[in-house]
Amino acid sequence: MGASERERSTRAPYIAANWKMHKTVAQAVQFLDELLPRVEGTRSEVVVCPPFTSLHAVVERCRQGAVRVAAQNMHEADSGAYTGEVSGSMLVDAGVHAVILGHSERRELFGETDEALASKVPAALEAGLEPILCVGESEEARDARQTEAVLERQLQADLADVAAAALAGVVIAYEPIWAIGTGRTATPWQAQEAIAFIRDMLRERGAEADRLRILYGGSVKPGNAAELMAQADIDGALVGGASLDPEEFAAIVEAAT
């Protein structure tokens, strides 16, 4: 077994379903009724990320099972006059385990900045949440061969106030913007190259990089999941559209094992 294979064997696959603004409470419960028997016994860490309105129902339905629950966003402050926002301590109180931060849709549609994420990531860790930090380049940046420069800028800024010893507690999701919701997917080689760069960069910062889980996100489907996750540095997937169907999502979970 080579060095990269030994390192990979210590990291359990991590498959997260980002439902975005989909599913009522009833639809969320029906989804879990179909999904949970399909993933029982998996060695992968399976995480469902519903909208805020379904968090309580999903936490209750998953309480006795192996599937964990993540929120799709949070505010960096623990409390305050921030209408419409939710804090990390509120999510923990609701039984949530993790939180997505910096998704490209939050960055592009809602103006979330690296400065805000530099506060959110340590706030999530302090609250006891596992941050799933999303990074990735635009089509223009990739065509200009700026992928590594964009990733380095985002990671250095977003993790600026996270101590090296705490970095392994952050899950990184590499999601090239040009492959999200477009039907285009990074080739396994493109995804591996970017994710290996992320791991090496964080190793240079003092992270326990062999423990750090880095996911690929961007039009992941049952048909391409196995090849993507066979790559040495890809530890799982942040799944969008295909996560809305329990059969498709279960197939992706199976592909990771």
C-alpha positions in Angstrom: 0.0 0.0 0.0 1.5 3.4 -1.0 1.6 6.5 1.2 -1.4 8.1 -0.4 -3.4 4.9 0.0 -2.5 4.6 3.7 -3.5 8.2 4.3 -6.8 7.7 2.5 -7.6 4.6 4.6 -7.7 6.6 7.8 -10.4 9.0 6.4 -14.0 7.7 6.3 -15.8 8.8 3.2 -18.1 11.8 3.8 -21.2 12.3 1.6 -23.4 15.3 2.2 -26.8 16.1 0.7 -27.3 19.8 0.2 -31.0 20.2 -0.4 -30.8 24.0 -0.9 -34.3 25.5 -0.9 -36.1 22.3 -1.5 -38.5 20.0 0.5 -41.2 20.8 3.0 -41.2 19.0 6.4 -43.4 16.2 5.0 -41.2 15.8 2.0 -38.1 15.7 4.1 -39.5 13.0 6.4 -40.6 10.9 3.4 -37.2 11.2 1.9 -35.6 9.9 5.1 -38.0 7.1 5.3 -36.8 5.9 1.9 -33.1 6.8 2.4 -32.3 5.5 5.9 -32.8 1.8 5.2 -30.7 2.1 2.0 -27.7 3.5 3.8 -27.9 1.4 7.0 -24.5 -0.2 7.7 -22.5 2.1 5.4 -19.0 3.0 6.4 -19.5 6.4 5.0 -20.4 9.4 7.1 -23.7 10.5 5.6 -24.9 14.1 6.3 -28.3 15.7 5.2 -28.4 19.5 4.9 -32.1 20.6 4.9 -33.5 24.1 4.9 -34.0 25.6 8.3 -37.7 24.9 8.4 -37.1 21.1 8.2 -34.1 20.9 10.6 -36.1 19.9 13.7 -38.0 17.1 11.8 -34.9 15.8 10.2 -32.9 15.8 13.5 -35.7 13.8 15.1 -36.0 11.3 12.3 -32.2 10.8 12.2 -31.7 10.6 16.0 -31.5 6.8 16.2 -29.7 6.3 12.9 -26.3 6.9 11.4 -27.2 9.9 9.2 -26.2 13.2 10.7 -27.7 16.7 10.1 -26.1 20.0 8.9 -27.5 23.4 8.4 -26.9 25.4 5.2 -25.7 28.6 6.8 -25.2 30.4 10.1 -24.3 33.9 11.4 -20.9 34.5 13.1 -22.4 36.1 16.2 -23.8 34.1 19.0 -26.8 36.4 19.4 -27.9 39.9 18.5 -30.1 42.1 16.4 -29.7 40.2 13.2 -33.2 39.6 11.8 -33.5 36.5 9.8 -30.2 35.0 11.0 -29.4 31.9 13.0 -26.4 31.4 15.3 -24.2 28.4 15.8 -25.4 27.9 19.4 -29.0 27.8 18.1 -28.1 25.1 15.6 -26.3 23.0 18.3 -29.4 23.4 20.5 -31.5 22.1 17.7 -29.3 19.0 17.4 -27.4 20.0 14.3 -23.9 18.5 13.9 -22.4 20.6 11.0 -23.0 23.6 8.8 -22.2 24.5 5.2 -20.3 27.8 5.0 -19.2 29.8 1.9 -21.3 27.9 -0.7 -20.8 29.6 -4.1 -24.5 30.5 -4.1 -24.1 32.3 -0.8 -21.0 34.1 -2.2 -22.5 35.0 -5.6 -26.2 35.6 -4.8 -26.0 37.0 -1.3 -22.6 38.7 -1.3 -21.0 36.5 1.4 -17.4 37.6 1.6 -14.1 36.0 2.7 -14.1 38.5 5.6 -17.4 37.2 6.8 -16.3 33.6 6.5 -13.1 34.3 8.4 -15.5 35.0 11.4 -18.0 32.2 10.6 -15.6 29.3 10.5 -14.0 29.8 13.9 -17.4 30.7 15.3 -18.8 27.3 14.1 -15.9 25.5 15.6 -16.3 27.3 18.9 -20.0 26.4 19.0 -19.2 22.7 18.5 -20.2 22.5 14.8 -18.3 20.9 12.0 -17.8 23.6 9.3 -18.1 22.4 5.7 -16.2 25.2 4.0 -16.8 25.5 0.2 -14.2 26.9 -2.1 -13.9 27.0 -5.9 -13.1 29.0 -9.0 -15.2 30.5 -11.7 -15.1 29.4 -15.3 -13.2 32.6 -16.2 -10.6 31.8 -13.5 -10.1 28.3 -14.7 -9.7 29.4 -18.3 -7.1 31.9 -17.1 -5.3 29.1 -15.2 -6.0 30.9 -11.9 -7.6 27.9 -10.1 -4.8 27.5 -7.6 -4.5 31.2 -7.0 -8.3 31.5 -6.2 -8.2 28.5 -3.9 -5.2 29.8 -2.0 -6.8 33.2 -1.6 -10.1 31.8 -0.4 -8.5 29.3 2.0 -5.9 31.7 3.5 -8.7 34.3 4.1 -11.5 32.0 5.3 -9.2 30.0 7.7 -7.1 33.0 8.8 -8.3 32.7 12.4 -8.4 28.9 12.7 -5.4 27.5 14.6 -3.4 24.8 12.8 -4.4 22.2 15.4 -8.1 22.9 14.6 -7.9 22.7 10.8 -8.5 18.9 10.7 -11.9 19.6 12.2 -12.9 21.5 9.1 -14.3 19.7 6.1 -13.4 21.4 2.8 -15.6 21.1 -0.2 -14.0 21.9 -3.6 -16.9 23.1 -5.8 -15.8 24.6 -9.1 -18.5 27.2 -9.9 -18.6 26.2 -13.5 -19.7 22.7 -12.6 -22.5 23.6 -10.2 -26.0 23.0 -11.6 -24.7 23.1 -15.1 -24.4 19.4 -15.9 -20.7 19.9 -16.4 -18.4 18.0 -14.0 -14.7 18.4 -13.4 -12.9 15.3 -14.7 -11.6 13.0 -12.0 -8.1 14.3 -12.8 -9.2 18.0 -12.6 -10.9 17.4 -9.2 -8.0 15.4 -7.9 -5.4 18.0 -9.0 -7.3 20.8 -7.2 -8.0 18.8 -4.1 -4.4 17.6 -3.8 -3.4 21.3 -4.0 -5.8 22.1 -1.2 -4.4 19.3 1.0 -0.8 20.4 0.3 -1.5 24.0 1.0 -3.1 23.2 4.4 -0.3 20.9 5.2 2.1 23.8 4.8 -0.1 25.7 7.3 0.5 23.0 9.8 -2.7 21.1 9.4 -2.9 17.4 10.1 -3.5 17.0 6.4 -3.8 13.2 6.4 -6.9 13.6 8.7 -8.5 16.4 6.7 -11.4 15.4 4.6 -11.8 17.2 1.3 -14.9 16.7 -0.8 -15.8 17.3 -4.4 -19.0 19.2 -5.3 -20.3 19.9 -8.7 -22.9 17.8 -10.6 -22.1 14.6 -8.7 -24.3 11.8 -9.9 -24.5 8.0 -9.5 -22.8 7.6 -12.9 -19.7 9.6 -12.0 -19.4 9.3 -8.2 -17.3 6.1 -8.1 -14.7 7.4 -10.5 -14.5 10.7 -8.7 -14.2 9.2 -5.3 -11.6 6.6 -6.4 -9.1 9.5 -6.6 -6.4 9.4 -3.8 -7.3 12.8 -2.3 -11.1 12.9 -2.8 -12.8 11.9 0.4 -16.4 12.2 -0.6 -19.0 14.6 -2.2 -21.2 17.5 -1.5 -24.2 16.6 -3.6 -26.8 19.1 -4.9 -29.5 18.0 -7.4 -28.9 14.3 -7.1 -29.4 14.5 -3.3 -33.1 15.3 -3.8 -33.8 11.7 -4.8 -33.2 9.1 -2.1 -32.4 6.3 -4.6 -29.9 8.5 -6.4 -28.3 9.8 -3.2 -28.1 6.2 -1.8 -26.3 5.1 -5.0 -23.7 7.9 -4.5 -23.2 6.8 -0.8 -22.7 3.2 -2.1 -20.2 4.4 -4.7 -18.0 5.9 -2.0 -17.5 2.6 -0.2 
